[in-house]
Amino acid sequence: MKRNIPVVWITSKAAKNGIITLKPRFIVESPETLCGDLFQEGYKVVLLESIESLLVEFDEREIAKALMTMKDIAIQNDCYILLQGEKEAFTPRMWAMLTSEMEKLD
């Protein structure tokens, strides 16, 4: 088992210094591939920071579906998905769904 956590930035910019970059489209359209590949490589945690950046290209329904798919894959693989985002960027309904489906860590 690997003990480090891969750094994955949600951006359209090119990667540098060993940082993995993924376009927002890949995260929303291929959550199975993203999580499946990382978990199969031995990683136990996927951290997605600034998930509100996904709102630029996708509606909340598409984002919610992708994040719930990732959560299900993590549970099946005894792994974790950590999400970080700004509450104010989401509608109250979406934020309520995120906080009810994901355990909150402070």
N, CA, C and O atoms as a Tinker XYZ file with bonds, in Angstrom:
   424  protein
     1  N      0.844000   -1.180000    0.000000    73     2
     2  CA     0.000000    0.000000    0.000000    64     1     3
     3  C      0.887000    1.240000    0.000000    63     2     4     5
     4  O      1.849000    1.326000    0.763000    81     3
     5  N      0.558000    2.189000   -0.852000    73     3     6
     6  CA     1.284000    3.451000   -0.881000    64     5     7
     7  C      0.822000    4.306000    0.282000    63     6     8     9
     8  O     -0.349000    4.271000    0.660000    81     7
     9  N      1.725000    5.061000    0.839000    73     7    10
    10  CA     1.394000    5.881000    1.992000    64     9    11
    11  C      1.241000    7.351000    1.640000    63    10    12    13
    12  O      0.811000    8.138000    2.483000    81    11
    13  N      1.573000    7.734000    0.443000    73    11    14
    14  CA     1.402000    9.126000    0.066000    64    13    15
    15  C      0.052000    9.326000   -0.619000    63    14    16    17
    16  O     -0.581000    8.373000   -1.073000    81    15
    17  N     -0.363000   10.567000   -0.680000    73    15    18
    18  CA    -1.642000   10.907000   -1.306000    64    17    19
    19  C     -1.334000   11.625000   -2.607000    63    18    20    21
    20  O     -0.587000   12.603000   -2.606000    81    19
    21  N     -1.896000   11.159000   -3.720000    73    19    22
    22  CA    -1.623000   11.840000   -4.982000    64    21    23
    23  C     -2.259000   13.231000   -4.976000    63    22    24    25
    24  O     -3.373000   13.419000   -4.489000    81    23
    25  N     -1.535000   14.186000   -5.521000    73    23    26
    26  CA    -2.064000   15.539000   -5.645000    64    25    27
    27  C     -2.686000   15.654000   -7.026000    63    26    28    29
    28  O     -2.007000   15.491000   -8.040000    81    27
    29  N     -3.981000   15.935000   -7.058000    73    27    30
    30  CA    -4.705000   16.068000   -8.315000    64    29    31
    31  C     -5.344000   17.449000   -8.342000    63    30    32    33
    32  O     -6.191000   17.770000   -7.508000    81    31
    33  N     -4.934000   18.255000   -9.300000    73    31    34
    34  CA    -5.521000   19.583000   -9.448000    64    33    35
    35  C     -6.582000   19.545000  -10.527000    63    34    36    37
    36  O     -6.394000   18.933000  -11.579000    81    35
    37  N     -7.698000   20.203000  -10.261000    73    35    38
    38  CA    -8.760000   20.351000  -11.249000    64    37    39
    39  C     -8.434000   21.612000  -12.045000    63    38    40    41
    40  O     -8.671000   22.730000  -11.587000    81    39
    41  N     -7.890000   21.415000  -13.237000    73    39    42
    42  CA    -7.482000   22.553000  -14.055000    64    41    43
    43  C     -7.277000   22.110000  -15.494000    63    42    44    45
    44  O     -7.098000   20.925000  -15.775000    81    43
    45  N     -7.305000   23.066000  -16.387000    73    43    46
    46  CA    -7.007000   22.786000  -17.791000    64    45    47
    47  C     -5.548000   23.063000  -18.117000    63    46    48    49
    48  O     -5.114000   22.853000  -19.250000    81    47
    49  N     -4.793000   23.529000  -17.139000    73    47    50
    50  CA    -3.369000   23.851000  -17.327000    64    49    51
    51  C     -2.531000   22.571000  -17.358000    63    50    52    53
    52  O     -2.974000   21.512000  -16.914000    81    51
    53  N     -1.332000   22.689000  -17.880000    73    51    54
    54  CA    -0.413000   21.548000  -17.960000    64    53    55
    55  C      0.156000   21.216000  -16.585000    63    54    56    57
    56  O      0.269000   22.084000  -15.719000    81    55
    57  N      0.507000   19.960000  -16.400000    73    55    58
    58  CA     1.077000   19.499000  -15.127000    64    57    59
    59  C      2.512000   19.976000  -14.979000    63    58    60    61
    60  O      3.202000   20.236000  -15.965000    81    59
    61  N      2.951000   20.089000  -13.722000    73    59    62
    62  CA     4.346000   20.409000  -13.442000    64    61    63
    63  C      4.728000   19.818000  -12.095000    63    62    64    65
    64  O      3.872000   19.617000  -11.234000    81    63
    65  N      5.984000   19.546000  -11.917000    73    63    66
    66  CA     6.530000   19.051000  -10.650000    64    65    67
    67  C      5.801000   17.829000  -10.097000    63    66    68    69
    68  O      5.576000   17.747000   -8.890000    81    67
    69  N      5.433000   16.893000  -10.941000    73    67    70
    70  CA     4.821000   15.662000  -10.473000    64    69    71
    71  C      3.373000   15.774000  -10.036000    63    70    72    73
    72  O      2.825000   14.829000   -9.469000    81    71
    73  N      2.749000   16.906000  -10.289000    73    71    74
    74  CA     1.348000   17.094000   -9.914000    64    73    75
    75  C      0.469000   16.608000  -11.058000    63    74    76    77
    76  O      0.693000   16.955000  -12.218000    81    75
    77  N     -0.524000   15.810000  -10.722000    73    75    78
    78  CA    -1.473000   15.311000  -11.710000    64    77    79
    79  C     -2.512000   16.399000  -11.943000    63    78    80    81
    80  O     -3.072000   16.937000  -10.988000    81    79
    81  N     -2.771000   16.726000  -13.196000    73    79    82
    82  CA    -3.831000   17.687000  -13.490000    64    81    83
    83  C     -4.914000   16.987000  -14.300000    63    82    84    85
    84  O     -4.632000   16.210000  -15.212000    81    83
    85  N     -6.143000   17.279000  -13.947000    73    83    86
    86  CA    -7.281000   16.709000  -14.662000    64    85    87
    87  C     -8.238000   17.821000  -15.044000    63    86    88    89
    88  O     -8.523000   18.716000  -14.249000    81    87
    89  N     -8.721000   17.756000  -16.249000    73    87    90
    90  CA    -9.721000   18.725000  -16.679000    64    89    91
    91  C    -11.025000   18.427000  -15.949000    63    90    92    93
    92  O    -11.340000   17.266000  -15.687000    81    91
    93  N    -11.782000   19.470000  -15.620000    73    91    94
    94  CA   -13.063000   19.261000  -14.928000    64    93    95
    95  C    -13.956000   18.247000  -15.644000    63    94    96    97
    96  O    -14.662000   17.471000  -14.999000    81    95
    97  N    -13.922000   18.257000  -16.963000    73    95    98
    98  CA   -14.765000   17.345000  -17.747000    64    97    99
    99  C    -14.468000   15.884000  -17.403000    63    98   100   101
   100  O    -15.393000   15.075000  -17.320000    81    99
   101  N    -13.205000   15.535000  -17.205000    73    99   102
   102  CA   -12.837000   14.153000  -16.891000    64   101   103
   103  C    -13.417000   13.719000  -15.549000    63   102   104   105
   104  O    -13.886000   12.590000  -15.408000    81   103
   105  N    -13.386000   14.608000  -14.574000    73   103   106
   106  CA   -13.887000   14.271000  -13.238000    64   105   107
   107  C    -15.379000   13.997000  -13.275000    63   106   108   109
   108  O    -15.855000   13.042000  -12.662000    81   107
   109  N    -16.117000   14.832000  -13.991000    73   107   110
   110  CA   -17.574000   14.680000  -14.022000    64   109   111
   111  C    -18.004000   13.568000  -14.974000    63   110   112   113
   112  O    -18.952000   12.840000  -14.680000    81   111
   113  N    -17.327000   13.427000  -16.101000    73   111   114
   114  CA   -17.750000   12.433000  -17.089000    64   113   115
   115  C    -17.143000   11.048000  -16.863000    63   114   116   117
   116  O    -17.660000   10.063000  -17.392000    81   115
   117  N    -16.062000   10.951000  -16.093000    73   115   118
   118  CA   -15.393000    9.657000  -15.894000    64   117   119
   119  C    -14.992000    9.415000  -14.441000    63   118   120   121
   120  O    -13.842000    9.063000  -14.179000    81   119
   121  N    -15.914000    9.596000  -13.488000    73   119   122
   122  CA   -15.522000    9.401000  -12.084000    64   121   123
   123  C    -15.084000    7.970000  -11.788000    63   122   124   125
   124  O    -14.247000    7.741000  -10.915000    81   123
   125  N    -15.652000    7.010000  -12.516000    73   123   126
   126  CA   -15.279000    5.612000  -12.303000    64   125   127
   127  C    -13.816000    5.382000  -12.654000    63   126   128   129
   128  O    -13.098000    4.686000  -11.936000    81   127
   129  N    -13.382000    5.970000  -13.757000    73   127   130
   130  CA   -12.001000    5.809000  -14.201000    64   129   131
   131  C    -11.043000    6.472000  -13.230000    63   130   132   133
   132  O    -10.034000    5.878000  -12.851000    81   131
   133  N    -11.347000    7.692000  -12.824000    73   131   134
   134  CA   -10.484000    8.422000  -11.894000    64   133   135
   135  C    -10.286000    7.645000  -10.601000    63   134   136   137
   136  O     -9.153000    7.359000  -10.215000    81   135
   137  N    -11.368000    7.307000   -9.939000    73   135   138
   138  CA   -11.271000    6.602000   -8.654000    64   137   139
   139  C    -10.746000    5.191000   -8.825000    63   138   140   141
   140  O     -9.884000    4.746000   -8.067000    81   139
   141  N    -11.257000    4.495000   -9.806000    73   139   142
   142  CA   -10.831000    3.120000  -10.022000    64   141   143
   143  C     -9.338000    3.013000  -10.240000    63   142   144   145
   144  O     -8.684000    2.147000   -9.659000    81   143
   145  N     -8.790000    3.888000  -11.074000    73   143   146
   146  CA    -7.354000    3.854000  -11.357000    64   145   147
   147  C     -6.533000    4.151000  -10.110000    63   146   148   149
   148  O     -5.566000    3.447000   -9.819000    81   147
   149  N     -6.914000    5.190000   -9.372000    73   147   150
   150  CA    -6.148000    5.558000   -8.176000    64   149   151
   151  C     -6.236000    4.482000   -7.101000    63   150   152   153
   152  O     -5.232000    4.158000   -6.467000    81   151
   153  N     -7.426000    3.925000   -6.890000    73   151   154
   154  CA    -7.584000    2.898000   -5.864000    64   153   155
   155  C     -6.848000    1.616000   -6.257000    63   154   156   157
   156  O     -6.263000    0.954000   -5.400000    81   155
   157  N     -6.872000    1.263000   -7.541000    73   155   158
   158  CA    -6.156000    0.068000   -7.991000    64   157   159
   159  C     -4.648000    0.225000   -7.850000    63   158   160   161
   160  O     -3.933000   -0.765000   -7.692000    81   159
   161  N     -4.161000    1.461000   -7.907000    73   159   162
   162  CA    -2.731000    1.715000   -7.722000    64   161   163
   163  C     -2.332000    1.662000   -6.249000    63   162   164   165
   164  O     -1.152000    1.796000   -5.922000    81   163
   165  N     -3.300000    1.469000   -5.364000    73   163   166
   166  CA    -2.994000    1.339000   -3.948000    64   165   167
   167  C     -3.279000    2.565000   -3.112000    63   166   168   169
   168  O     -3.094000    2.538000   -1.895000    81   167
   169  N     -3.726000    3.645000   -3.738000    73   167   170
   170  CA    -4.069000    4.834000   -2.965000    64   169   171
   171  C     -5.380000    4.602000   -2.229000    63   170   172   173
   172  O     -6.281000    3.950000   -2.757000    81   171
   173  N     -5.495000    5.122000   -1.027000    73   171   174
   174  CA    -6.701000    4.936000   -0.220000    64   173   175
   175  C     -7.521000    6.210000   -0.095000    63   174   176   177
   176  O     -8.645000    6.174000    0.406000    81   175
   177  N     -6.973000    7.341000   -0.546000    73   175   178
   178  CA    -7.643000    8.628000   -0.387000    64   177   179
   179  C     -7.566000    9.407000   -1.694000    63   178   180   181
   180  O     -6.518000    9.462000   -2.338000    81   179
   181  N     -8.686000   10.006000   -2.075000    73   179   182
   182  CA    -8.718000   10.965000   -3.178000    64   181   183
   183  C     -9.227000   12.273000   -2.596000    63   182   184   185
   184  O    -10.312000   12.324000   -2.019000    81   183
   185  N     -8.447000   13.321000   -2.749000    73   183   186
   186  CA    -8.821000   14.647000   -2.264000    64   185   187
   187  C     -9.119000   15.534000   -3.457000    63   186   188   189
   188  O     -8.266000   15.734000   -4.321000    81   187
   189  N    -10.332000   16.064000   -3.500000    73   187   190
   190  CA   -10.718000   17.031000   -4.525000    64   189   191
   191  C    -10.928000   18.373000   -3.847000    63   190   192   193
   192  O    -11.860000   18.547000   -3.061000    81   191
   193  N    -10.059000   19.313000   -4.157000    73   191   194
   194  CA   -10.177000   20.645000   -3.582000    64   193   195
   195  C    -10.889000   21.567000   -4.564000    63   194   196   197
   196  O    -10.816000   21.387000   -5.780000    81   195
   197  N    -11.576000   22.554000   -4.007000    73   195   198
   198  CA   -12.261000   23.581000   -4.803000    64   197   199
   199  C    -13.252000   22.967000   -5.784000    63   198   200   201
   200  O    -13.235000   23.269000   -6.977000    81   199
   201  N    -14.114000   22.102000   -5.261000    73   199   202
   202  CA   -15.083000   21.449000   -6.147000    64   201   203
   203  C    -16.036000   22.449000   -6.790000    63   202   204   205
   204  O    -16.700000   22.131000   -7.777000    81   203
   205  N    -16.105000   23.659000   -6.234000    73   203   206
   206  CA   -16.962000   24.672000   -6.847000    64   205   207
   207  C    -16.472000   25.042000   -8.250000    63   206   208   209
   208  O    -17.244000   25.568000   -9.051000    81   207
   209  N    -15.204000   24.775000   -8.555000    73   207   210
   210  CA   -14.697000   25.068000   -9.900000    64   209   211
   211  C    -15.397000   24.222000  -10.963000    63   210   212   213
   212  O    -15.399000   24.583000  -12.140000    81   211
   213  N    -15.983000   23.115000  -10.559000    73   211   214
   214  CA   -16.733000   22.280000  -11.502000    64   213   215
   215  C    -17.989000   22.984000  -12.000000    63   214   216   217
   216  O    -18.511000   22.646000  -13.062000    81   215
   217  N    -18.477000   23.963000  -11.236000    73   215   218
   218  CA   -19.692000   24.689000  -11.610000    64   217   219
   219  C    -19.509000   25.526000  -12.871000    63   218   220   221
   220  O    -20.496000   25.926000  -13.489000    81   219
   221  N    -18.286000   25.795000  -13.259000    73   219   222
   222  CA   -18.026000   26.584000  -14.465000    64   221   223
   223  C    -18.512000   25.840000  -15.704000    63   222   224   225
   224  O    -19.020000   26.456000  -16.641000    81   223
   225  N    -18.358000   24.521000  -15.712000    73   223   226
   226  CA   -18.707000   23.726000  -16.888000    64   225   227
   227  C    -19.944000   22.850000  -16.725000    63   226   228   229
   228  O    -20.521000   22.406000  -17.718000    81   227
   229  N    -20.362000   22.594000  -15.477000    73   227   230
   230  CA   -21.428000   21.621000  -15.253000    64   229   231
   231  C    -22.476000   22.153000  -14.300000    63   230   232   233
   232  O    -22.207000   23.031000  -13.480000    81   231
   233  N    -23.680000   21.606000  -14.421000    73   231   234
   234  CA   -24.708000   21.995000  -13.456000    64   233   235
   235  C    -24.581000   21.110000  -12.214000    63   234   236   237
   236  O    -23.887000   20.093000  -12.219000    81   235
   237  N    -25.257000   21.520000  -11.174000    73   235   238
   238  CA   -25.133000   20.824000   -9.889000    64   237   239
   239  C    -25.571000   19.368000   -9.958000    63   238   240   241
   240  O    -25.012000   18.520000   -9.262000    81   239
   241  N    -26.545000   19.076000  -10.774000    73   239   242
   242  CA   -27.026000   17.694000  -10.891000    64   241   243
   243  C    -25.924000   16.773000  -11.426000    63   242   244   245
   244  O    -25.727000   15.670000  -10.916000    81   243
   245  N    -25.209000   17.235000  -12.458000    73   243   246
   246  CA   -24.116000   16.434000  -13.024000    64   245   247
   247  C    -22.984000   16.248000  -12.009000    63   246   248   249
   248  O    -22.409000   15.166000  -11.888000    81   247
   249  N    -22.682000   17.317000  -11.290000    73   247   250
   250  CA   -21.627000   17.251000  -10.277000    64   249   251
   251  C    -22.022000   16.290000   -9.161000    63   250   252   253
   252  O    -21.218000   15.463000   -8.732000    81   251
   253  N    -23.255000   16.401000   -8.697000    73   251   254
   254  CA   -23.734000   15.525000   -7.625000    64   253   255
   255  C    -23.655000   14.059000   -8.044000    63   254   256   257
   256  O    -23.220000   13.210000   -7.267000    81   255
   257  N    -24.070000   13.768000   -9.259000    73   255   258
   258  CA   -24.035000   12.390000   -9.746000    64   257   259
   259  C    -22.600000   11.858000   -9.752000    63   258   260   261
   260  O    -22.357000   10.732000   -9.318000    81   259
   261  N    -21.652000   12.659000  -10.240000    73   259   262
   262  CA   -20.250000   12.229000  -10.290000    64   261   263
   263  C    -19.687000   12.020000   -8.888000    63   262   264   265
   264  O    -19.004000   11.028000   -8.633000    81   263
   265  N    -19.971000   12.948000   -7.981000    73   263   266
   266  CA   -19.441000   12.829000   -6.619000    64   265   267
   267  C    -20.032000   11.635000   -5.880000    63   266   268   269
   268  O    -19.330000   10.973000   -5.115000    81   267
   269  N    -21.313000   11.352000   -6.101000    73   267   270
   270  CA   -21.930000   10.191000   -5.453000    64   269   271
   271  C    -21.384000    8.888000   -6.044000    63   270   272   273
   272  O    -21.233000    7.896000   -5.331000    81   271
   273  N    -21.091000    8.893000   -7.335000    73   271   274
   274  CA   -20.459000    7.725000   -7.955000    64   273   275
   275  C    -19.088000    7.486000   -7.338000    63   274   276   277
   276  O    -18.730000    6.351000   -7.024000    81   275
   277  N    -18.326000    8.561000   -7.166000    73   275   278
   278  CA   -17.006000    8.445000   -6.548000    64   277   279
   279  C    -17.119000    7.927000   -5.119000    63   278   280   281
   280  O    -16.322000    7.094000   -4.687000    81   279
   281  N    -18.111000    8.425000   -4.392000    73   279   282
   282  CA   -18.318000    7.967000   -3.013000    64   281   283
   283  C    -18.619000    6.472000   -2.986000    63   282   284   285
   284  O    -18.063000    5.745000   -2.163000    81   283
   285  N    -19.487000    6.010000   -3.873000    73   283   286
   286  CA   -19.840000    4.590000   -3.928000    64   285   287
   287  C    -18.621000    3.718000   -4.244000    63   286   288   289
   288  O    -18.433000    2.662000   -3.640000    81   287
   289  N    -17.801000    4.164000   -5.189000    73   287   290
   290  CA   -16.593000    3.412000   -5.542000    64   289   291
   291  C    -15.634000    3.365000   -4.357000    63   290   292   293
   292  O    -15.017000    2.334000   -4.091000    81   291
   293  N    -15.512000    4.479000   -3.652000    73   291   294
   294  CA   -14.635000    4.522000   -2.473000    64   293   295
   295  C    -15.110000    3.533000   -1.415000    63   294   296   297
   296  O    -14.301000    2.805000   -0.839000    81   295
   297  N    -16.401000    3.501000   -1.157000    73   295   298
   298  CA   -16.954000    2.581000   -0.160000    64   297   299
   299  C    -16.678000    1.131000   -0.566000    63   298   300   301
   300  O    -16.274000    0.317000    0.264000    81   299
   301  N    -16.895000    0.816000   -1.834000    73   299   302
   302  CA   -16.666000   -0.542000   -2.324000    64   301   303
   303  C    -15.207000   -0.969000   -2.192000    63   302   304   305
   304  O    -14.915000   -2.155000   -2.046000    81   303
   305  N    -14.295000   -0.003000   -2.242000    73   303   306
   306  CA   -12.858000   -0.299000   -2.191000    64   305   307
   307  C    -12.234000   -0.006000   -0.834000    63   306   308   309
   308  O    -11.012000   -0.028000   -0.690000    81   307
   309  N    -13.079000    0.269000    0.171000    73   307   310
   310  CA   -12.601000    0.611000    1.509000    64   309   311
   311  C    -11.623000    1.793000    1.453000    63   310   312   313
   312  O    -10.561000    1.778000    2.076000    81   311
   313  N    -12.019000    2.813000    0.687000    73   311   314
   314  CA   -11.197000    4.003000    0.486000    64   313   315
   315  C    -12.004000    5.244000    0.866000    63   314   316   317
   316  O    -13.142000    5.139000    1.324000    81   315
   317  N    -11.408000    6.409000    0.672000    73   315   318
   318  CA   -12.048000    7.657000    1.084000    64   317   319
   319  C    -12.009000    8.695000   -0.029000    63   318   320   321
   320  O    -11.057000    8.764000   -0.806000    81   319
   321  N    -13.059000    9.495000   -0.087000    73   319   322
   322  CA   -13.121000   10.674000   -0.948000    64   321   323
   323  C    -13.222000   11.869000   -0.021000    63   322   324   325
   324  O    -14.136000   11.945000    0.800000    81   323
   325  N    -12.296000   12.798000   -0.145000    73   323   326
   326  CA   -12.348000   14.035000    0.628000    64   325   327
   327  C    -12.679000   15.169000   -0.331000    63   326   328   329
   328  O    -12.040000   15.320000   -1.372000    81   327
   329  N    -13.673000   15.958000    0.023000    73   327   330
   330  CA   -14.089000   17.083000   -0.808000    64   329   331
   331  C    -13.893000   18.375000   -0.050000    63   330   332   333
   332  O    -14.141000   18.443000    1.154000    81   331
   333  N    -13.452000   19.395000   -0.749000    73   331   334
   334  CA   -13.344000   20.728000   -0.171000    64   333   335
   335  C    -13.987000   21.688000   -1.158000    63   334   336   337
   336  O    -13.702000   21.654000   -2.355000    81   335
   337  N    -14.854000   22.538000   -0.641000    73   335   338
   338  CA   -15.514000   23.514000   -1.498000    64   337   339
   339  C    -16.082000   24.659000   -0.690000    63   338   340   341
   340  O    -16.218000   24.566000    0.530000    81   339
   341  N    -16.410000   25.727000   -1.369000    73   339   342
   342  CA   -16.987000   26.909000   -0.737000    64   341   343
   343  C    -18.507000   26.791000   -0.720000    63   342   344   345
   344  O    -19.141000   26.684000   -1.770000    81   343
   345  N    -19.076000   26.811000    0.456000    73   343   346
   346  CA   -20.520000   26.666000    0.640000    64   345   347
   347  C    -21.293000   27.686000   -0.187000    63   346   348   349
   348  O    -22.320000   27.361000   -0.783000    81   347
   349  N    -20.801000   28.914000   -0.221000    73   347   350
   350  CA   -21.513000   29.999000   -0.890000    64   349   351
   351  C    -21.633000   29.800000   -2.401000    63   350   352   353
   352  O    -22.489000   30.422000   -3.031000    81   351
   353  N    -20.814000   28.967000   -2.981000    73   351   354
   354  CA   -20.842000   28.739000   -4.424000    64   353   355
   355  C    -22.010000   27.852000   -4.850000    63   354   356   357
   356  O    -22.405000   27.863000   -6.015000    81   355
   357  N    -22.563000   27.084000   -3.910000    73   355   358
   358  CA   -23.611000   26.122000   -4.225000    64   357   359
   359  C    -24.973000   26.613000   -3.758000    63   358   360   361
   360  O    -25.075000   27.450000   -2.861000    81   359
   361  N    -26.008000   26.081000   -4.376000    73   359   362
   362  CA   -27.357000   26.379000   -3.902000    64   361   363
   363  C    -27.543000   25.698000   -2.547000    63   362   364   365
   364  O    -26.860000   24.719000   -2.247000    81   363
   365  N    -28.460000   26.209000   -1.730000    73   363   366
   366  CA   -28.706000   25.555000   -0.440000    64   365   367
   367  C    -29.070000   24.075000   -0.595000    63   366   368   369
   368  O    -28.666000   23.244000    0.219000    81   367
   369  N    -29.821000   23.755000   -1.624000    73   367   370
   370  CA   -30.226000   22.360000   -1.846000    64   369   371
   371  C    -29.013000   21.462000   -2.125000    63   370   372   373
   372  O    -28.901000   20.373000   -1.563000    81   371
   373  N    -28.112000   21.925000   -2.991000    73   371   374
   374  CA   -26.916000   21.138000   -3.320000    64   373   375
   375  C    -26.021000   20.992000   -2.090000    63   374   376   377
   376  O    -25.505000   19.906000   -1.825000    81   375
   377  N    -25.836000   22.072000   -1.343000    73   375   378
   378  CA   -24.982000   21.995000   -0.156000    64   377   379
   379  C    -25.578000   21.032000    0.876000    63   378   380   381
   380  O    -24.852000   20.273000    1.518000    81   379
   381  N    -26.897000   21.071000    1.026000    73   379   382
   382  CA   -27.562000   20.155000    1.958000    64   381   383
   383  C    -27.353000   18.705000    1.527000    63   382   384   385
   384  O    -27.115000   17.833000    2.363000    81   383
   385  N    -27.440000   18.451000    0.235000    73   383   386
   386  CA   -27.218000   17.096000   -0.274000    64   385   387
   387  C    -25.776000   16.659000   -0.012000    63   386   388   389
   388  O    -25.535000   15.539000    0.439000    81   387
   389  N    -24.822000   17.543000   -0.295000    73   387   390
   390  CA   -23.415000   17.196000   -0.069000    64   389   391
   391  C    -23.141000   16.894000    1.400000    63   390   392   393
   392  O    -22.473000   15.912000    1.722000    81   391
   393  N    -23.653000   17.730000    2.278000    73   391   394
   394  CA   -23.375000   17.533000    3.699000    64   393   395
   395  C    -24.147000   16.357000    4.286000    63   394   396   397
   396  O    -23.735000   15.794000    5.300000    81   395
   397  N    -25.259000   15.981000    3.663000    73   395   398
   398  CA   -25.980000   14.809000    4.169000    64   397   399
   399  C    -25.365000   13.503000    3.655000    63   398   400   401
   400  O    -25.423000   12.480000    4.337000    81   399
   401  N    -24.783000   13.533000    2.470000    73   399   402
   402  CA   -24.197000   12.330000    1.873000    64   401   403
   403  C    -22.743000   12.102000    2.271000    63   402   404   405
   404  O    -22.258000   10.971000    2.255000    81   403
   405  N    -22.061000   13.168000    2.624000    73   403   406
   406  CA   -20.644000   13.080000    2.977000    64   405   407
   407  C    -20.470000   13.439000    4.445000    63   406   408   409
   408  O    -21.089000   14.385000    4.932000    81   407
   409  N    -19.639000   12.695000    5.146000    73   407   410
   410  CA   -19.366000   12.997000    6.548000    64   409   411
   411  C    -18.501000   14.249000    6.620000    63   410   412   413
   412  O    -17.488000   14.350000    5.927000    81   411
   413  N    -18.899000   15.198000    7.453000    73   411   414
   414  CA   -18.175000   16.460000    7.552000    64   413   415
   415  C    -16.983000   16.326000    8.493000    63   414   416   417
   416  O    -17.100000   15.814000    9.607000    81   415
   417  N    -15.836000   16.797000    8.017000    73   415   418
   418  CA   -14.619000   16.850000    8.824000    64   417   419
   419  C    -14.255000   18.313000    9.017000    63   418   420   421
   420  O    -14.351000   19.110000    8.084000    81   419
   421  N    -13.844000   18.660000   10.208000    73   419   422
   422  CA   -13.424000   20.049000   10.460000    64   421   423
   423  C    -11.927000   20.164000   10.511000    63   422   424
   424  O    -11.398000   21.257000   10.714000    81   423
